[in-house]
Amino acid sequence: MINLYGFGANLGVTDPSPFVVKVETFLKMANLPYQRIDRGSNLKKSPKGKLPFISIKDASQEQVVADSQHIIEQLTKKYQVSLDDHLSAEQKAQAYLMTKSLDENLYWCLVYSRWVQQDTWPNIRQAFFGKFPVYIQWFVPNLVRKSVIKTLNGQGLGRHSENEILAITDKSLQALSQLLGEKDYFFGQQVCSFDAAAYGLLCQFLSVNYQDKFNQKAKSYANLIQYCQRIEQQYFS
């Protein structure tokens, strides 16, 4: 049995972490049986201090794997998943680089939009900390927010202005829209592992239950909206 450790449904999506959604979507696309174990305390159990991670329990042992890309690679190898078999070597190389672009660029734009942007912060604060005791709500959310802002500055994106970050976000969204075109999925009419990565991030802009400048920009791309709806109807309905 595969156990997927995440945060749990929040903000109108199956998980507020695009990487948890990425792995869950991959599991669904690969038709691998799994169960979710959702709680914030999973972070303390993660071998890399981040979510998701999975545990695979066989008859005699338990294997724990962290990092969404490593998880997908390990699952593909262990269960001989054929999602990418229809891709050429060139397409597989493109998919890898495109995934890294999402992970190292668009992801940080999402982080900025949630944790730094003033219009969105109250929604995030309530969603992530609203059930905590009042005395924790007085100081913990702002401590976490300051830590995220420090990380963004260290990563580099946080040194840009909000308008510049919105423009960077739009460039990635526009590129994804152009790459998708009128196809059902990014590499044709059949899903591949990149679609799990793309949906994991796009749904955080297009399927959430709040509105801000960033997801309004995403919603200007009709084919990306239809893409998310297509995957949700096929795998999450």
N, C-alpha and C positions, 0 to 999 in steps of 0.2 A: 504494500500500500504506500502511496505517495502522500505525504502530508505537506501542505503548502502553508507557510507561516506568513501572515500579513497583519495589517492594522484592522481590517474590517470595513464594511461598507460605510461611506461617509461622503458628503458633498454631492450626493446624487449619483455616485458611481460605485462600482463594486469594491473599489479600494482607492483611497486618495493618492497612493503611490503608483506612478505609471509603471514601475518595474514589477510590482506585484501583479498588476493587471496584465502586463506583458507575459509573465510566466503562466498565469491562469488561462489567458487566451491561447497560448501555445498548447497547454495541456488539453484544452477543449478541441483545438484544431487537430491535434495528434490522436484524439480519442483515447487518452490515457486516464484511467480511473484515479481519482484523488479526493482528498478531503481537506477543507480549509480549517486552520486553527487561527482564529483572529483575536488578538489582544495586543495592546501597546507594550505589555511586558515581554513580548517576543523579542524586542530589541536586546534585552539583557541576555537572552539565550543564543542570539545569532553569533556565529563564529567570527563574523567581520563587523559586528555592531550595527548592521543595517538590514533592512528587509527588502525583498523576501529572502528566505532560505527554505530549503526543503529537507525532509528526511525520508529516506527510502528504507522501509523495513522489509527485509527478506526473512527467510526461515531462521537463519543463524546470525544475522548481523544487521546493523543499522548504519546507513551511510548518510551523512549530513553534507549538503552542498549549499554554498552561499554565492551571491552575485547572479543576477538574472541571466547574463550571457553564459556564464559557466554552467548554470542550471540547465539551460536549453541544450548546450553542447553535451553535457553528461547524459541527459535524458535521451537525446537523439542517438547517442552511441549505445547506451544500455538497452533501449527498447527498439533499436533499429527503425527510428522514425523516418518516414519517407517524404516529409513535407517539402523538402527542397530538391528532391530527386529530378524534378522536371526543369530545374534551372541549369543553365550552362555554367561552365567555370567562370566566365566573365560576369554573368549575372550574380553568381554567389559572391564574387569579389565586390561588386557594386552594392549588394545587400549589406555586406559587412561594413563597408565604409559609410553607407547611409545610416545604418544603425548607430555607429559611433558618432555621427553628426547629431543625431537626435539626443543621444545620451549625454554628450558633452557640450551641446549648444542649446537646443530648444528646451531641454530639461531645466537648465538654469534660468531661462526666461520664465518658465512656469513657476519656479521657486520665487523669483523676484515678484511676479504678479500676485502671488499669494501672501508672502511674508513681508514685503516692503511697501507695495502700493497701498496708499492710505485708504482708498475706497474699498478694497477687498479685505483688509486686515480684520475689521470687526467680524466678518463672516467666518474667517479662518479661526479667529480666537474663540468664537462661540462653538464652532464645529469640533475643535480639538480639545478645548479646555472647559467647555460649558458645563460638563457633568462633574467637574472637580469641586471639592469643598471651596467655599468662598475665600478662605484665607490663602489657599493655593492660587486662586485666580488673581489675587492682588499682585503677585510678583512673578510667578513662574512663566506665564505667557510672554511677558516682556523680556525675561532673561533668555528664553528660547529664541525669541525674535532677534535679540541683539547678537546671539551666537550665529544665527542664519545670515544676518547682514555681514558679520565679520567673515564668514565663509565665502559669501558672494564677492566681497572685496578682494579676498585672497585669490579666488578663482579668476577674477578680472572683470566679470560682467558687471558687478556692482559698482564699478568705477564710472560706468556710463550714466547718462541722464535717463529719466523714464521714457522720454520720446525716442531716444536712441535705442533703448532696449525694445520698445514697441516696434521700431523699424526692423531690428534684428529678428524679432519674432516673426514679423510679416514676411521677411525674405525666406525664412524656412518654410512657412506655411504656403507661400506662393510657389516655392520649388516643389513641395510635396503635391500641390494641386496640379502643377504642370506634369510631373512625373506620372501621376495617376491618370490624368486625362479622362477619357470616357471608359476606361477599363473597370472591371469590377474590383480587381485587386492590383497591387503595384506591379506585378510581373505577369499580368494577363488575367485569365478567367479562373485561375486556380490559386488558392492561398499558399503562402510559404511562411517561413518563420519571420521574415521581415514584416509581414502584415501584423503579426502579434506585437512586434515592437512599435510599429506605427500607430496601431490602434491604442496601445497602452498610453501613449502620450496624447494623441489627438482627442481621445475621449475626455481627458482632463480639461480641455478647452471647450469641447463641443457638447458634452453630455452632463456637465455639472449643473447644480441647481442655483447658481448665483450668476450675476452679470457683472462684467467689468470690461475695461477697454480691450483687454487681451482676447477674451473669448468672443467679444463682438467682432474683433478683427478676423478671428478664425471663422466666424459664421458668415463672412462675406464670400467664402469659397463653397459653393453649393455642392461640388463633387466630394469634398471632404465630409460634409454633413451626411450625404447619402452613403458614403463609405462607412462611417461609424454606424449609421442605422442598419446597413446591410450586415455588418458583423454582429451587432447586437441582436438582430432578428434571427440570425443563423445559429449563434452560439450562446446567447444569454437570455433568450426569451423563455 
